[in-house]
Amino acid sequence: PPELCNIPNLNVIKIIDADMGGTLPTQLGNCRNLRELQIKNTMVEGTIPSEIGLCNQLSSLMIEGPRLYGTVPTEILSVLPLRYLSLGGPLNGTLLPTTNTTIANPTFFFPSSLERINIEDTKLTGEIPWDSLGALTNMKSFRWTDNTRIESVLPSTVGLLTSLAELVVAGSRGVTGSLPTEIGALTGLQQLILQDTKLEGNLPTELAQCTALQVIDVSNTLMEGTIWPELCPLLQSDLALSFN
């Protein structure tokens, strides 16, 4: 109930795998000490209130559910010191600035504090905002799965995410192009999962520089070619390699 949002020291709200319904109240903006807000697999419906952007201590935000819809409010992503962001459900909207917005006020972008992103099974459109992601030097996990309306490539700027341990771009047939050679800069990368996309070409030899790799999965893609000798040292570890 909205009245709970008036509790002055409320810092965690978790409603996961529950039959609770209703909507997300605008009064959430009163929870100025809130650090975690996690709503997942519930009967909660409606849109995400922009007032959540007033919770300036919020570091973990998970909003996933089949009855949540609408756009992701810019106020949430441009102000909050988020370290973890997880979005799922029939949310829509674009991911990059349009002709009616500016870089200072984009339609959708990520705060520089983010360490983990999970965007799953949404109706978001446009491209993956790689230009914004390149500034996320603390990013450890990037998961982008089953977002079927996205059209994007993996650009060279992916090599700027030098703290990345997990890169998952899967279930999005609008992802095209080839794997950039700059992927070799991700020396701490442990999982590279690109399955069920339209990526093509061969695995770049620079991938051999990612000596921490444990999993490479490029199944159900257009990638082809041979396994380069440079990758053989990786194959002597516990690497799981899956092609078409």
C-alpha positions in Angstrom: 0.0 0.0 0.0 1.2 3.6 -0.6 1.2 4.3 3.1 4.3 2.1 3.5 6.2 4.6 1.5 6.0 7.1 4.4 8.2 4.9 6.6 11.3 7.1 7.0 14.0 4.4 7.3 12.7 2.0 4.7 15.7 0.9 2.7 14.7 -2.5 1.1 11.5 -3.5 -0.8 11.4 -7.0 -2.2 8.3 -8.6 -3.7 9.4 -11.7 -5.7 7.3 -14.7 -6.8 4.2 -13.5 -5.0 0.6 -13.2 -5.9 0.5 -9.6 -4.9 -1.2 -7.2 -7.4 -2.0 -3.6 -7.8 0.3 -0.9 -9.3 3.6 0.7 -8.3 2.6 3.8 -6.4 4.0 7.2 -7.2 4.6 7.6 -3.4 7.7 5.4 -3.9 9.5 8.7 -4.5 9.1 9.4 -0.8 11.4 6.6 0.1 14.6 8.7 0.1 16.6 6.0 2.0 15.6 3.2 -0.3 18.6 1.2 -1.5 16.9 -1.9 -3.1 13.7 -2.2 -5.0 13.0 -5.6 -6.5 9.6 -6.5 -8.0 9.6 -9.8 -10.0 7.1 -12.4 -11.1 4.1 -10.8 -9.4 0.7 -9.6 -10.4 1.8 -6.0 -10.2 0.6 -4.1 -13.3 0.8 -0.8 -15.0 3.8 1.5 -15.7 7.0 2.4 -13.8 6.5 5.7 -12.0 9.1 8.3 -12.7 9.0 9.3 -9.0 11.4 6.4 -8.4 14.0 8.7 -9.7 13.7 10.7 -6.4 15.1 7.7 -4.4 18.6 9.0 -4.7 20.1 6.2 -2.6 18.8 3.5 -4.8 21.6 1.1 -6.0 19.7 -2.0 -6.9 16.6 -1.9 -9.2 14.8 -5.0 -10.5 11.4 -4.6 -12.2 10.2 -7.6 -14.1 6.7 -8.9 -14.6 4.2 -9.8 -17.4 1.8 -7.1 -16.5 4.3 -4.2 -16.4 4.3 -2.1 -19.6 5.2 1.4 -20.9 8.5 3.2 -21.3 11.4 3.3 -18.8 11.4 6.7 -17.2 14.5 8.8 -18.0 14.5 10.1 -14.5 15.4 6.7 -13.1 18.4 6.1 -15.3 19.8 9.6 -15.4 19.8 10.3 -11.6 20.1 7.2 -9.6 23.5 5.7 -8.4 22.5 2.3 -9.7 24.9 -0.6 -9.5 22.4 -3.3 -10.6 19.6 -2.9 -13.1 17.3 -5.6 -14.2 14.3 -5.0 -16.5 11.8 -7.5 -18.0 8.3 -7.8 -19.3 6.4 -5.9 -22.0 8.3 -2.6 -21.4 8.7 -0.5 -24.5 10.5 2.6 -25.7 13.8 3.3 -27.5 17.3 3.0 -26.2 19.1 5.8 -28.0 18.5 9.6 -28.3 16.1 10.4 -31.0 15.9 13.6 -33.1 13.8 15.1 -30.4 16.3 14.6 -27.6 19.9 15.4 -26.8 22.8 13.6 -25.4 22.3 15.5 -22.1 18.7 14.3 -22.1 18.5 11.0 -24.0 15.5 8.8 -24.2 17.3 5.9 -22.4 20.8 5.7 -21.1 22.7 4.0 -18.3 24.3 5.6 -15.2 28.1 5.3 -15.0 27.9 3.5 -11.6 26.4 0.4 -13.1 28.1 -2.9 -12.5 25.5 -5.4 -13.7 22.7 -5.1 -16.3 20.1 -7.6 -17.2 17.5 -6.6 -19.9 15.3 -9.7 -20.7 12.3 -10.4 -22.8 11.1 -6.8 -23.3 9.5 -4.9 -26.2 12.2 -2.3 -26.2 13.1 -1.1 -29.7 16.0 0.6 -31.5 19.7 -0.3 -30.8 21.7 -1.4 -27.8 23.2 1.9 -26.5 26.8 0.9 -26.8 28.1 4.5 -26.8 26.7 4.9 -23.3 28.0 1.5 -22.2 31.5 2.4 -23.2 31.8 4.7 -20.2 30.9 1.9 -17.7 34.4 0.9 -16.7 33.1 -0.9 -13.6 30.7 -3.1 -15.6 31.1 -6.8 -14.7 28.0 -8.4 -16.2 26.0 -7.4 -19.3 23.0 -9.7 -20.1 20.8 -8.8 -23.0 18.4 -11.7 -23.9 15.2 -12.3 -25.8 14.7 -8.7 -26.7 13.3 -9.5 -30.2 12.6 -6.0 -31.4 16.2 -4.8 -31.0 18.4 -4.1 -34.0 22.1 -3.6 -33.3 25.7 -4.7 -33.9 28.6 -5.4 -31.5 30.8 -2.3 -32.1 34.5 -1.8 -31.3 33.5 0.2 -28.2 32.7 -3.1 -26.5 36.5 -3.3 -25.8 36.2 -0.4 -23.4 34.3 -2.6 -20.9 37.6 -3.8 -19.4 36.0 -5.1 -16.2 33.5 -7.3 -18.0 33.4 -11.0 -16.8 30.1 -11.9 -18.5 28.8 -10.8 -22.0 25.5 -12.3 -23.0 23.7 -11.1 -26.1 21.3 -13.8 -27.0 17.8 -14.5 -28.4 17.9 -11.3 -30.4 17.9 -12.0 -34.1 18.2 -8.3 -34.9 21.8 -8.4 -33.6 24.0 -8.6 -36.8 27.5 -8.0 -38.0 30.7 -9.7 -36.7 32.5 -10.0 -33.4 35.0 -7.0 -33.3 38.7 -7.6 -32.7 38.6 -5.3 -29.7 36.9 -8.1 -27.8 40.5 -9.1 -27.0 40.8 -6.2 -24.6 38.4 -8.0 -22.2 41.1 -10.0 -20.5 38.9 -10.9 -17.5 36.0 -12.2 -19.6 34.8 -15.6 -18.4 31.6 -16.1 -20.4 30.9 -15.0 -24.0 27.4 -16.1 -25.0 26.1 -14.9 -28.4 23.6 -17.6 -29.3 20.5 -17.2 -31.4 21.6 -13.9 -33.1 22.6 -13.2 -36.7 26.2 -12.5 -36.0 28.5 -13.8 -38.8 32.1 -14.3 -39.6 34.7 -16.1 -37.6 35.9 -15.9 -34.1 38.7 -13.2 -34.1 42.2 -14.4 -33.1 42.3 -11.6 -30.5 39.9 -13.7 -28.5 42.9 -15.7 -27.4 43.9 -12.7 -25.2 40.8 -13.4 -23.0 42.7 -16.1 -21.0 40.0 -16.2 -18.3 37.3 -17.5 -20.8 35.4 -20.6 -19.7 32.4 -20.5 -22.0 32.0 -19.5 -25.7 28.6 -20.1 -27.1 27.8 -19.0 -30.7 25.2 -21.6 -31.5 22.4 -20.8 -33.8 24.2 -17.9 -35.4 25.6 -17.2 -38.9 29.2 -17.5 -37.7 31.5 -19.9 -39.6 35.1 -20.7 -40.3 37.7 -22.6 -38.3 39.0 -22.5 -34.8 42.3 -20.6 -35.0 45.4 -22.1 -33.5 45.7 -19.0 -31.3 42.6 -20.3 -29.5 44.1 -23.7 -28.7 45.4 -22.7 -25.2 41.9 -21.8 -24.2 40.6 -25.2 -25.4 43.0 -26.9 -22.9 41.0 -25.4 -20.1 37.4 -26.0 -19.1 36.1 -24.1 -22.1 32.7 -25.1 -23.5 32.6 -24.2 -27.2 29.4 -24.4 -29.1 29.0 -23.6 -32.8 26.1 -24.1 -35.2 
